[in-house]
Amino acid sequence: MGLTKQYLAYRAIDSFNIIASGRANVNFAVLEKSEGRFVAAPAAENVIIWDLRMGDRKLTLRREKEEVTALRVSPDHLHIAVGYADGVVQIFDLSSQTYYDAICSLALHKNAVSVLRYDGHGMRLVSGGLDTELVVVDVVEQAGRQRLSGHNAAVTDAHFLQRLVEQDIVVSCSKDTQIKFWNLETQFCFKTIVDNRTEIWALAFVNDLMVAGAGESGMNVYRLRKREDSSAQTLETAVEGLAIDDEDTISPLSVSNCGTIQRAGKGRTVNLVADPNERVLSCHGTNDLIENFYICTAEEAKQRLAKRLKKARKKAQDAAAPEEDDEHLSKELSLSDEIKRLESLKTKQKIKSIDVLLGQNKELRVLVSLANNSMCLYSLEASLKSRKPTAASVASADSSVKLLRSLTRLGHQSEVRSVCFSNDSLAIGSGSGDSFKFWDRDAMQCLRTVPTDYILCSRFVPGDRYVLLGMKSGKLFIVDVGAADIVERIPAHESELWSIALLPDQKGCVTGSSDTTLKIWSFELIDAGEGEAQTKVLSLLHKNTLKLEETVLCVAVSPDMKYLAVGLLDATVKVFFLDTFKFYLSLYGHKLPVLCMDISYDATLIATGSADRNIKIWGLNFGDCHRSIFAHDDSVMSLQFIPKTHMFFSCGKDGKIKQWDGDSFEKIITLPGHIGEAYCLSVSPNGRYLVSCGSDRTLRMYERTEETIVLKDVQEEEREQLENEKLATGEDNSVPLLPGLKLPSRKTVGSEQAAESIMECLEISKQFELEADDKPDLHPLMLALQVKNPNDFLVTTLIRIRTSDMEEALLLLPFSIVCELLERLPALITQRPDEVELLCRVTVFLFKVHMKPIAAAKSMKPLLIKLLGLLKHDVQQLRDTMGYNLHALALLQTDVEQREGVQLFRDATLARRKQEKKRRAAAKRRIQIQMV
């Protein structure tokens, strides 16, 4: 054996039980050209694409540690953008074979991302964060373009406004009660709406209307109009324009409040979603009601207005009112003419997020993610002719609302509190507040579900045909695995049954409860049923009771059947002889109650985990404390030895899962744990698998690999990881000469390493050129990158830097290095015209940031003129090439069209569809006239 002890590493396989976490939104996705079938849902730190028809996972997009807080599928359905709790946005390509690798990762915000939204073409992405800022990202370039600062609270929603005006405009709303309109060219806010009294949680755009969902039951509706250029403006109106904020002169839009949509639901508006065709608007509050509104076309709105006026006149005639009243009737379209209320949806649980899709035949599909870890897909009729909803029709069978699909079986509806492995290590049992589920270990699929009360602990009985469940009510349930049925409900204790331990002789079990008693039970088979259907079923026979002074929190029996250890609320562990209940040892030292414990296979060690965050390892022979380890940052919730070893796993409320050596008292490894708290873990009887549960609704599976780990290497890796989390240059992003510079990116460890690589590259290049006469050997870095001269080395170094980190990396370079880099650029541009775009970006950014010192240095003027000439020439050449290619393709297209007599590409099909639509509408009008 070597000097260092080696261990086999456990690695995470996957997580299951989670369907949709409530922190982010859900979205319809399109795979295999099938619309309305696939759904993108957040699942803790992953995003799962669910197949609603088959009811199983299609794809999983993974990232470690950080929780998903926002996601959005692009308009072309090829990409999905995912925002995380650390402010990072990743974009995945759903159509690629390597869909699980993000095509780009952008560090945009200091805090969690709260909203993501694509523009109409899917070329740009706007991201809003809890740090009150908005960042606009160029998806093609994979880098930030603009950072918009102005809100005083977290951004709740943002949209690109690509209607009415030609300018690039982003509209955002925030918890600071304001709606802001931003011009992306100037990066300034040109209009702010401040007439909301409460926080604004959502925005939706339909035609020329903007709907804002606020903290009350009413939703404000604004009409957007293009402002006409009135050059002949009088002095009075100019003065008025200065006085009244609404009539400002710089805004290309005029915004007027045209009414309120009153919601039936209570509380604030949580989500406001319009379908892609802007025909339907759906919203929900903090309860279980989804309200839907149909947006009428111009013709439908006119019909509704005519109908309303006709009714009003008839009413006036019936009331024998004077004719003058006819003049007071509004002949203009009102909001009630343009928006029609559809049937509302009532769900069984609190709603977290919705998405809508309007299919053919005016069928509206509403996807709902619920607070109880489930998703439902509803269908209802959405047209002008659909019945007006009434309070009775929502609940009655007369309603057109149908539940098409629901995903509930694949996950617990409440937090999982207990997990256990079967004795053959092939199945997993998990118990929550409302059910117990059996899972296949390999497929991670749910095999059986048994509805129960609140479960606190669970154990498989030897033979794996039955499971014992300890309840919050104090009852002990015996569940038949095959029939998925509760065989017997035993009133074992009067209050919470905290712990069940099996006797090593496999003939019984021990239970401990809050009623200060500990009971020993023996297994026995009793007859059930009558006649030929008579079978033997398991039952428990009560043998002994041990009465204690304190609440029993956990129990353990030594494998040699000699000792019984009991963890009490007074922070001590009492050890008794199992056969006589005679007191043997008291293990005291913990400051807070012991929540979990386990005894090693040879009955020499007992490990106890407590709410004081410590794990203590004791000798069971004399009750001496071998070592006290500060194990977790919060209460230690569960602990278990690996069979046939002195190594054990522990998990705590800090969400971490750690492996320890009970002989050397060293921490072996920290596994990627839960987001939030970890409640329970279980090691398989063969010691190969580990499963844990936590507050993030996931069950996480780990497997022992053949990979050996050395403790010193693991400790070194953890130290490096901690160092990497802290930025060497500090969090401050400001540049001394440019106080107002706000880059649309955030300084990361990646950008610091990129700046270091540029500096190292320049230093190696300088050294290589100095020794050029002696024909020096290539530097190892140059050999690794397969380059033979300094210029290629520098270009390759710049290419390897991520686009999103480039600007931050260049910003970190000192001015002397910047000058050196600029001097090398003319040679690079001459030798590498293929990378002119990258070199142009570098040059322009460096000049932008260091303009003053460069302008002050006279020696830089000839270099500047030379760079300008070279770049102009190369960029013009690139434009010419692109123009030539574009027109050549257009020529080829025309040639193919003429030869085959068919029209190519989407434009032609769209034009044809429009013509057909017009023809059908005209035919319908002719039929109506004939009927009249």
Secondary structure, 3 states (H helix, E strand, C coil): CCCCCEEEEEEEEEEECCCCCCCCCCEEEEECCEEEEEEEEEECCEEEEEECCCCEEEEEECCCCCCEEEEEECCCCCEEEEEECCCEEEEEECCCCCCCCCCEEEECCCCCEEEEEECCCCCEEEEEECCCEEEEEECCCCEEEEEEECCCCCEEEEEEECCCCCCCEEEEEECCCCEEEEECCCCEEEEEECCCCCCEEEEEEECCEEEEEECCCEEEEEEEEECCCCCCCCHHHHHHHHHCHHHCCCCCEEEEEEEEEECCCCCCCCEEEECCCCCEEEEECCCCEEEEEEECCHHHHHHHHHHHHHHHHHHHHHCCCCCCHHHHCCCCCCHHHHEEECCCEECCCCEEEEEEEECHHHEEEEEEEECCCEEEEEEEECCCCCCCCCHHHHHCCCCCCEEEEEECCCCCCCCEEEEEECCCCCEEEEEECCEEEEEECCCCCEEEEEECCCEEEEEECCCCCEEEEEECCCCEEEEECCCCEEEEEECCCCCCEEEEEECCCCCEEEEEECCCEEEEEEEEEEEECCHHHCEEEEEEEEEEEEECCCCEEEEEECCCCCEEEEEECCCEEEEEECCCCCEEEEEECCCCCEEEEEECCCCCEEEEEECCCEEEEEECCCCCEEEEEECCCCCEEEEEECCCCCEEEEEECCCCEEEEECCCCCEEEEECCCCCCEEEEEECCCCCEEEEEECCCCEEEEEEEEEEEEHHHHHHHHHHHHHHHCCCCCCCCCECCECCCCCCCCCCHHHHHHHHHHHHHHHHHHHHHHCHHHCCCCCHHHHHCCCCCHHHHHHHHHHHCCHHHHHHHHHHCCHHHHHHHHHHHHHHHHHCHHHHHHHHHHHHHHHHHCHHHHHHCCCHHHHHHHHHHHHHHHHHHHHHHHHHHHHHHHHHHHHHHHHHCCCCHHHHHHHHHHHHHHHHHHHHHHHHHHHC
